[in-house]
């Protein structure tokens, strides 16, 4: 039998084995990355520049995970996380890094992604635009519900699990204070009225999630109960108690999610009480929002992000623009005053309704929204003789669909302004666009989610036919 001669690259690590490690960089999920005999080791909670002893926790053919056993040399950016459940909850990943350090590492995460996917192209990544106060910024939350030891618990799932971290009485340091208060009060009402809680294993119907969205401008809120059935027990009393306990809540819905899935919202939504929408204002623009309409989670940084996109577009008032994946129309409306004509599209009917209402409220008759996919509508419009000069795209974390990128290459807008919430898919899509003949401008990261490893970025691509 032929013997395989192992090299240092073939080193086999064992679970619970302890190894010395120097952390070289931060990964996209906030984990420290070091190399042991050229093999990458991912260590949650470790920081670049630190020298540690790591205990191996997961060994896979293509990666290894470890936990910090001992810190021999700490990073000067290491701080004590102020949240009491930081090490249990998966909501924040980098509270143990100073905010200055967070911004520096987020820029590096973006740069790493471009180095991986666009090696032969020169890409400039600018400094991250951060917040003055990087706490209590989230205007929306989804607290899960479970029965734990016979009592109702409400909170967030631990990272990559369905283990609920009960936040009642503890709270969340990145949620807006009003969001936090509504979660606590609503959880208390659910407990007080002993409402049934969903249990998939026991096939028991009940409440699954409390979804809260607020308007920071108007100090009002929308509350959605998400249940496995289309019945909210004791409905009148629930609404009465919410109105009494939380006067800021002006809109209450019931969403039905009967599927045994991690998808939060189901297809059916019933309006229970109050207004059908709440209104958020960013600078001089107001937006009508229904429970499932997409809207950014950090209003103050959304203004920074969209102004960067506007600057990148360089509109003169003569351009035709497209807001792809438009959601409630925020981007299209933000740009409309400097565009000759605008169109937007989304596959969610509720989003299109919100977007149309929002545009009409400002008299933007030159801005129209359509239900449908961009990769279908854009070629159709081109055949009809309508060609956009600038396309704005703000896709989900998975990035742009390949068909969409092919469509962009086909219609060749002068500019594609790409707003991304995932550096990896942004850089991957950039590689595709560059290969298709586009050129790239500077990448401007914006910190929309302090205390987490996530970072947004605005990037402009230029069609070679319009340079």
N, C-alpha and C positions, 0 to 999 in steps of 0.2 A: 504493500500500500504506500502510495506516495505521501510523504510527510510535507505539511505546510509550514514553511519557515516564517514565523510571525515577525513583523517589524514593529517599531514604536507606534506606527499608525494603527496597528491592530490590537492595541492594549485593551484588555478586558477588565472592566471595573465590576466590582461586586456590590450588591446592596449592603448598606451600613458601613462600607469601607470608608475610612477617613483619609483625605488627601489634602496636601497643601495647595493653595490656589491663589493666583493673583488675578483680580477682576480687571478685564481690559475695557469693557464697554457695557452699556445698558441695552437690553433687548427690547423688542417692540411691545412686550407685555410688562415691562418694568423690571424684569429679572436681570441680575448681574450675569455676565458671560465671561468665563475664564477658560483656559485651555490646559488640559493635563495630558502631556505627551502628545500634543497636537490634536487632541480630541476635545470638542467643545463641551463644556459643562455649564448648565443653566442653574443659577442659584437665586431663588427668591429672597429679596431683602438685602442682597449684597450690592455694593456700589463700586463704580469704576475707581481704580487706584487702590482699592483695599486688598490687604493680604489676609487671607482667612484659612481656617481649617474647615473643610466641607465634608459633610457626611452624605454619601451617595444614597438617594432615595428611590430613583427610577433608573433602570438600565434598559435601553432599547437599542436596536441595531443602528439607528441613525441619530440618536441623541441620548444624552444623560442629564438627569436632574439631581440636584443636591440641596441640602439645607445647611445653613450656617451653624457650625458647631462652636467655633471660636473666632473672634476677630483679633488678629495679631496687630494689624495696623489699620486704623479707621480712617475713612475719608473725612476731610475737613468740612464737607457738605452734609455729613450725617447729623440728624437732629432726632429728638424724641417725638414720636407721633402723638399729637394731642388727643386723638380719638381713642376712647377706651376699648373699642372693639375692632380697632384697625387690623389686628393680626387674625381676626376671625372672618370679617366681612370682606367680600370681594369687590366692593364698590370703588375703593381707592387702592392704588398699588405703590405709590411713592411718597406717602406722607413722611417717610423717614429721611427725605432729602430736603434741604433748604430750598426755598422757592427759586433763588438764584441758580442753584444746582439743577433744579427741575428744568428750567428754561435752557440751560446749557446742554443738558443731556437730551432734551427733546430735539434741539437743533441737530445734535449728533445722530439721533435715530433717523431723522429725515435724510441727512447726508449719507448714512450707511445704506439706506434703501436705494438711493440713486447710484451709489457706487456699485451696488450689486446688479442693478438692471440696466444701467446706462454707462457702462465702463468706458466705451470708446467716445463718449460725448462729454464735453465740459459743461457741468451744471453748477450754478452758483446758488447756494442755500444761505439766505440771510438770517440775521438774528431773530429769535422768536419774539413776537409782540405779546407781552404778558399783561397781567392784571395788577392794579394797585392793591386790591384786597382779594387774595385768592381763596376766599371761603364763602360759604352760604350763597352760592350763585345759581344753583339749579332751580329752574322754574317748573319742573315736572318730575314726578316720581311714580314708581310702581312698586308698592309694598305687597309682598306675597303673604298669604294667610295659611296657617297650619294649626292643627291641634297638637300640642306638646304636653305630654303627661296630663291629658284631660283639659288643659287650658288653652284658650285661643292665643296664638302668638302671631305677631305681625312684624315684618322687616324685609331684609334682603337675603338672597342666597349667598352662601360662601362661594368663593371662586370655583368655577367648573364643577358645581355640585348642586344638589337639591337639599342641602342641609341649611335650614333656615336660621339666620342670626336674628334673634328677637331684639328689635330696636325700641320697643315700647318702654318708656322711662329713660332710655339712653339717648336716642335721637341720632341724627346724621349731620356732620359738620359741613357738608358741601351742599345740602339742600337749603333753599331759601327759608327763612324763619316761618313764613306763612305756610309753606308746603309742609314743614315739619310739624307745625301746630295742628294742621288739618289731619295729617296722618295719625298723630297721637290721639286727637279727639275722636276721630272716626273709629279707630281701633277700640277705644274705650266704649263707644256706643255699641259696637258689634259684640263686645264682651258682655256689656250690661244687659242687652236684649237676648243674649245667648243664641245668636244667629248661627245656622248650620254652616260648617266649613267643609269644603270639598276634600274628599279622601279617595284617591284613585284606587288604592289597594283594596279598600273595603267597598268600592263602588257606591260611595255616598255622595249625593249631590250637595252643593252648597257654594258659598263664596270662595273665590280663588285669589282675587287681587283687589287692592284699592289703588286706583289710578287718579292722580291729582295733577291738575295743570292750573297755573295761576297767571294772572296779568299783573306784572310788576308795576305797570303804569297806573292801573285803576285799583289795585289792591283787592281784586275779586278772584274767585276761583271756580273751577269746574271739577266736580267729583264724579267719577265713574266707578260703580260697583261691577266687578267682573265675576260672573257666576257660571257654574256648569249647567244651570237650568234657567228657563225664562221666567222664573218666579223669584221675587225678593220677599221672603217671609216678613210679616209685620211691616209692610212697606210704608203705610201711613205714619206709623210711629217712628220708623227710621228717619223719614224725611223731616218729621216734626222735631226730632231730637237734633238732627244736623242743623236745621235752621236756628234752633235755640242755642246750640253750643258754638256754632261757627257761622256768624252772620255774613262773613266774607264769601261763603259759598252761595253763588247765585244760579248755579246750573248743576243739575243732577241727572245722571244717566245710568242705565243698566245695560251692560254688554253681556252677551251669551257666548261662552266658549265651552262647548260640550266635549271637544276632542281631548284625548289624552296626549297632550303635546306641550312643548315649552313656549309655543306661540301665545302671547299674552291676550290679544284681542281675537274674538270670534267675528263672524260675519254679521250677526244680528245685533243692532243697538236700538234700545228703546229710551225715548226721552221721558223722564219721570216727573221733573218739576223745574220751574224757573226758565231762564233763557236757554235757547238752543246753542248759543255761542257765547264766548267771552272775547274781549277785544284787547289785544296787546299793541302797544305803541313803541316804535323804534324811531328815534329822532322825530321827523314830521309825519311818519307813516303809521297808520293803524291797520291791524290785521284781525279779521274775524276768524276764530278758531273753534272747530268742533273737536270732539274727543280724539279722533284718529287722524286728524290732519297733521302733517309733519310741520314742526316749527323748531328752530334751534333752542337748545336747553339753557343757553347762557346769554340773556338779552344784551348786556353791555358789551360783551366781546363779539356778539353777532354784528353790532354796528361797526366794530373795527374790521371784522372779516369782510363784510359786504363793501365797505369803503375801499378796502384793498382790491377787491374784485372790480370795483368801479374804476379805480385808478389804472388797473391793469388793462381794462377794456379801452380806455382812452376815447370815449364816445364824444362825437362832435355835434350830434343832433341830426345827422344824415344817415345813420346806420339802421339796418333792419336787424333786430336781435331775436334770439331764441332762448327761452328759459327751459332747458330740458330737465326732466325729473323735478317739475316745478313745485310740488307740494302745495302750500297755500299761497303761492305766488310771490313770496317775499323778494326773491332776487329780481324777477322781472319788473316788479313794481319799483324796487330800489333804483333800477336803471332807466325806467320809462321816461323820466323827465329829460333825459339826454339822448333819447332814441327817436328815430323817425317813425318806426313801426315795430311792434313786438308781438311774439307769439310764444305760448308756453304749452307744455303737455305733461300729463301724468296718467298713470293707469288707474289711480284711485278717483272714483267719481266724487266722493266727498271733498277731496282736495281741490278738484276743478271747480266745484261749486263755491268753495271758500275763496279760491283765487279770483274767480269772476266777480264775486261780491266785493272783494277787496279792491280790485281795479276800478270797478264801477263807482265805488265810494269816492274816488279821486278824479273821476271824470276822464280816466285814461281810456278813451274810446279807441285809441290806436293800439291797445294791448288786448289780445284775445287768447283765451285758454281752451285747450282741446283735450278730450279724454282719449288716450291712446298712447302707444309706445313711440318714442322718438325715432327709432330705426325704421318704423313704417311711415310715419308722417313726414319726416324730412325728405325722403326721396319722392314722395307723392307731391309735396309742395314744389320741389325742384322741377318736376315734370309739368307742373301748372305754371311755371315761370317765376316762382317766388324763391329767391335765394337769400339766405341770411349772411350778413357781414360778420356778426359776432354771435357765437354760441356760448352760453353759460351752462355748465353742467356741475351738479352737486350730487354725485351718486351715493348709494349706500356703501358700507365698508368693503363690500366685495368688488367695488370698482365698476368701471364701465363694461357693459356687455361687448363681446368681440364684434357682434353685428353692428353695435352703435359706433365703435371705432372705425369699422369698415365704411359705415355710412358717412362719418365725418370726413374720411379720406376721399370719398366719392363726391360729396357736395362742396368740399374745399372752402369753408368760410375763411375770411381773412384772419380771424382770431378765434381760438377756442380757449375760454377762460375756465379753468378746471379748479373747482373748490373741492378739496379732498379731506376726509376724516380718517384716512388710513395711508400712511406714507408708503407702505409696501405695494398696495394696489395702484397708488398714484405713480410710483416709479416704474412699476411693471407696464402700466398703460402708456407712460411716457416713452418707454423703450419701443413700444409698438408704433406710436405716432412718429417718433424720430425715424424709424425704419421706413415709414410710409412717406417720408419726405418733409415732415414738418420740422421747424426749428423751435427751440425752447427759450423762454426768458428766465429771469431770476425766480427762485422759489421763495415765497414769503410765508413762513410758518406763523400761526396764530394760536395762542394757548386758550382754547375754549374750555378745557376741562382740567384746571389745576388739581393737584394731588393724585391725578391718574396718569397713566402712561400715554394716554391718547393726545394727539396733536393734529390740528388742521393745517392746511396749507393752500395758498392760492398760487397757481402756476398758469402762465400764458403760453400757448402754442400758436405758431404762425404758419400759415399755409405757404409753401414754397412758391406757389403761383401768384402770391400777392406780396411778396417781399419787395 
